[in-house]
């Protein structure tokens, strides 16, 4: 007979859930596993304990086999809603509650998956905004990097922790992609590992579709939401799109739409004043020059950039040159477009055409290669 003890401090005393697995399903005085979880949920909602203590209690429930991923997700949401309620009733200021959330995310006691789920719950309940979400995810990854630096974890163990969170079904795709980018920034993952982690994140969606827990449209909507968001970088988004096609979650037409959405999100950042036009162009150029996505993805991104209206002919020429360099300078089709741009520049100078007409001609030339 296995006995599991879940405990956390509440209002200066310890409340306990004692669970006896005397048979397959019957549990102590609560009568069932459901009753035990309901009791834990009630304690989480009503207790004034810190978020860290509550998350530890939830992880204890997972470790003892009392809570699966879906149940844990609900319990973590209860913990976040409890913080919100304390703010609503004046027991905590919003600043104090956010401090609790930050401390829980930076702690070394909860695992990364629990932290990311808590951050996502804070976002979906309106407790944290997008900027705070990104900062919290960065803090969660930084806490892993600190564990590595202190010698408490190896880099491999930290990377395994990240991968475990990425393949889980409790955090959304946008949260996972931001975590992956933070892992690269923190030095826990290189570019090849980044691509593998992104692939794992998309594959976890495909697994959900295969298991019947999500429809293909729901999975695609999740990808669209992450692509349209402002938390992940362009390289991450485009790699995700390619992985979605490979996993069978998006066809070629949907791939083009997703790439257009990724570029549009950059244009939105420029329009909102969060990025300069040059920063947006540099972001596109960095992806075009890199090796993380294929040529068709790069060309579609350039075509979409023309469509947004924040590129001039010289900008497009620079992007095409970056694409040529990315192929080792041996792509005749790209060189033909480069030559066409040079000819169009001469026509503009001679007054034979306009910049807008030239850009449209180049856009069509790129489209013909796709």
N, C-alpha and C positions, 0 to 999 in steps of 0.2 A: 504494500500500500504506500503510495507516494503522497507526501504532504507538502504543499506549497504554501509559503507565507508571503503575503503582500502587505507591506506596512508603510505608512507614512505619518509624520507628525501633524497633528491638527489641533490648533488652539491649546497648546501646552500639554497635550497628551497623545498617546499613540493609539491610532485606530488600526485594527487588523482584519484581514480577510484570511481565515484558515480554510484551506480547501483540501479535502480528502478525496483522492481518487480511489475510493473503495471498490467501485465497479467501473463500468465504462463511462457512465454519465452522472451518477448521483453524487452530490457534493455536500457534505457536512449539513449544517442547519439551514443553508440556503436552498437546499433541495435540488439544485441544478447548476450547471456551469453558467447558464444565462443569468440566474439570480446573482451569482457571485460577481459577474461582470457588471450587471446593473447596479449592484451595490458600490463597486469601485467607481463607476461613472457618477453616481450620486455624490460620493465623497469628493471626487475631483471637482465637481461643479460647486459644491457648497463649502469646501475648505478654503481657508485663507493662506494655506501654505504657498511657498514660492513655486514658480513654474518649474524650476529645476527639480524640486522634490516630487512634483506630480509626474514629470516626464520619467524620472527614475522608477516610480511606482508602475507606470505603464510598461516600461521596458522589463521590469520584473515579471509582469503578467505575461509578456511575450516569451521571456526566457523559460517560464514555467509551463508554457504551452496552453495558457488560459485565453490568449488573445491572438487571433490571426491578423493579417495585414489590414483587412477591412475594419475589424473591431478596434484595432490599435489606432487607425485613422480617426475613427469616431471619438475615441477617448482623448486623443490629442486635441481634437477640435473642442471637446468639452473643456479642456484645460485652458485653451485660448479664450473661449467664451466666458469662463470664470474670471479671467483677468479683465475682460471688457466689462463684466457686471460689477466688479470692484471699482472700476473707473466710473461707471454710471452712477453708482450709489455713493460716490465720494470717499470710499475707503482708500483709494489710490488715485494719484494724479496720473494722467496719461503718460507723462514723462517717467514716473516711477514704474509704471507697468511696462513701458518699452525697455527700461533698464533691466527689469526681470527677464524679459524676452532675450535681450542681448546677452545677459549673463548666462542664461540657459544654453544659448547657442555657442557661447565661447567656452563652456565648461568641458571638462574632460570625462564626465561621467556618462552622458548620453551619447548614443552612436549617431553617425551622420544621418542615417535615414530618418531617425526620430526628429532630429533637428530640422531637416528639410521639410518634413511633414508639418512641423509646428510653424515654420516660416510661411508655408503655403496656406495653412489655416488662418494665420494672422492676416494674410493678404486677402483671402476670399471672404473673410468676415468683415473686412473694412478696417481692421485694427492697424494695419501697416500699408503704406503706399508703395508704389513701384521702386522708388529710390531707396526706401528703407528695406524693402525686400532684397534688393541687390546687395546692400551693405551687410545685411544679416547673413546672406549666403556666403559672402566673402569672409565674414567672421567665422562661420562654421568651418570653412576650408582652412582658414588661417590657424584655427585651433589644432587641426590635424598636422599642419606644417610645424607648429610649435612642439607637438609631441615627437615629431621626427627629429627636430633640432635638439630636443632634450634627451634623445636616445631612448624614449619610452616606446617608440614605434620605429620600424624600418620604413623606408620609402615604399617598399613593396606592400607592406601591411596597410599603409595609408592609402595607397592606390587601390588595394583590394576593398577597403572600406568604401571608397568612392564608387567603385564598380558595383558593389552590393547595393548601394543606395540608388544607383542609376538603373539597375535592372528590376528594382522593386516596383510595385504598382501603387505606392502610397503618395508619391510626389508627382506633380504634373511635368510635362515635357519642358516647359519654359524654365521651371525651377532646376531641372536636371541640367539643361544646357548652360545656365548661368553658373551652376556648380562646377561643371566641366571647365568652363573658361577660367574660373577662379583657381582651379587646380593647376592649370597651365601657368597662370600668373604667379602662383605660390611656389612653382618649381616642382610640384608633385607629379606632373605629367608632361611628357614632351609632345611634339606635334603628332607623331605617329600614334601615341597612346590616346591623345585627344580624339583623333579620328575613330579609333576603336571604341572609345567610350560613347561617342555620338552614335555610332552604329548600334551599340548595345542599347542605348536609350530608345532608338527607333525600333529595334528588334523586340523590345519589351512591349511596345504597342502592338506589333504584329502578333506577338504571343497572346495578347489579350483578345485580339480579333479571332485568332484560331481557337481559343478556348470558349468563344461565344460570349465573353463578358463585354465586348465592345463591338459595334458594327464597324465596317471599313470606313463609313462616312464619319462616325464619331472619332475614329483614329485620325482621319484626315483633318477633321476640324481642330483636333488638338495640335496637330502640326501647323495648321494655318494660324492658329492663335499664337503659337510660339514664334512663328516667322514674322507675324505682323507686330509683335511686341518690341519693346525698346531695351530689353535686358541683355540679350545675347548679341554678339558681334556678327558681321556679315559672313565671315568665313565659317563660323559655327552653323549659321542658318543654311548656307549653301551645301555644306557637308551633310546636314540633316536631310535636306531635300533629296540629295543623291541617294542617301541611305533609304529614304522612304520609297523611292522608285525601285531600288534593288530588293526591298522587302515586299514589294507588290502592293504597297499602300497608295501609290500614286502612279498614274500613267504619264505619258510624255506631255500631253496637253495640260494636265494638272501640275506637272513639274514646271512648265513655263509660267503658269499662273502663280505658283508659289515663289518662284524667283522674282517675278514682277512685284509681288507683295513685299519681298525682302528689300528690294531696291526702293519701293515706295516708302517703306518704314524709315529709310535713310533720308529721303526727301522730306518726310514729315518732321524729322529731327532738325533738318536745316530750317524748315519753315517756322518751327517752334523756337528757333534760336539756340537749341542745345548743341548743334554742330554748325561749323562754317561749311560753305560749299566745298572749300578745299579739303577739309577734314573728311567729308563724305566721299569725295573723289579719291583721296588717299586710301580710304578704307576699301573702296572697290579695286583700286590699283594693286593693293597688297594681296588681295585674293587672286586677282588675275595673274600676277607674277608668281604666285606660289604653286605648290604641287598637290594641294589638298583636294581640289575638285577638277573634274574633267573639262576638256575644251568646250564641249557643247554648253555646259553650265556657265562657263566664263563668257561665251559669246551671247548667251541669253541675258546674262547680267548686263553686258555692255548695251545690248539692244534695249533693255528695260531702262537703263540709265539715260539713253537718248530720249526715250519716251517721257521721262519725268520732267525734262526741260531744264535741268540744271547743268547740262554739259554743252560746251561749244565744240567746234570742229577740232580744235587743238587738243581739248580734253580727250575726245574720242580717239584721236591719233595716238596720244600717249597710252591709252588703254590697249589699243591694238598692238602697239610696240611692246607693251608689257606681256601681252598674250603670246607674241612672237618669241620673246625672250624665254617665256615659260615653256615653250616647245623646243627650245634649243636653237631657235632661229631657222628651222628647216620646213616651215609650213607655207607652201606656195599660195594656198588660198588666202591666208592672212596677209601675205606680202602683196597679193593683188589688191586687197582692200586698202593697204597702206598706200600703194601707188594711186589708187582711185582718190583717196583723201588729198594727196599732194596735187593731183590734177584739178580737183574741185577747189582747192585753195587758190590756184592760179586763175580759175574761172571767176571766183568771187572778186579777186583783185582786179580782174579785167572788166568786172561789171556784168558778166554773162549769166550769173546765177546769184542766189541769195544764200546766206548761212543756213536758214531754215530748210530750203530746198536741198542743200548739200547734205545736211544731217539726215533728212528723210531718205535720200538716195543711199547713204551709208547704212542706215537702219535696214532698208530693204535688202541691201547686199549681204548684210550679216544674216538676216532672216533666211536668205536663200541657201545659206550654208548649214542651216539647222535641220 
